């Protein structure tokens, strides 16, 4: 699948930009869109020439959530017991990424249009953004593993308020609560996300980013800091023979951009609990 019907995929300056591309439907979320997003994320994660992914939109809205144009949820026959709902397929793929993912949100980011971004590393909002976990107002349930991600981002108080009430809220409340990192004009939010992605690509070690990202996500729920420190100790003990660490220090003292030699596809420390999953 090198071409897509409901998203676009472009690469520039080591950054893959993936845009939801159903503007006529306000990017109503479909199973096909989910499949294409999962494929594009996997494609970017496996490409050693790509260092970060930006997730955005071609239209004025990021996504109004599940496409209900047919009047309801058309799953055909009852799905099998091992069926995976479409928003969670994408949020889980982002969670397992070795590359950082930055979401550029404008207009409506509602339902699946916000839950798929909760596992992103950055969420940039626009001044016209509106957010909503509107499930209870439709008689349905949170998806995208959002009941796991959201309290970790904003705390249980805000998560309960937003999910139980199903109310809409704007970018200022999202920023205060930690759901988004920055607010920009609608025409600038994608470019701002791409600029942060390029900065990461130009200044950081891909292996160090991959390890650090997964340390934060996988180890934050460890029973105690002792479990995390055990992993830290293995990582730090090998820095003397780590080519990226040698290059990082040398480039600092020589006042030049770093050229990190290690690659994610072959140089991740094999003893990390999640490597090889």
Secondary structure, 3 states (H helix, E strand, C coil): CCCCCCEEEEEECCEEEEEECCHHHCCCECHHHHHHHHHHHHHHHHCCCCCEEEEEECCCCCECCECCCCCCCCCCCCCCCCCCCHHHHHHHHHHCCCCEEEEECCCEEECHHHHCCCCCCEEEEECCCEEECCHHHHCCCCCCCHHHHHHHHHCHHHHHHHHHHCCEEEHHHHHHHCCCCEEECCCCHHHHHHHHHHHHHHHCCHHHHHHHHHHHHHHCCCCCHHHHHHHHHHHHHCHHHCHHHHHHHHHHHHCCCCCCCCCHHHHCCCCCCCCCC
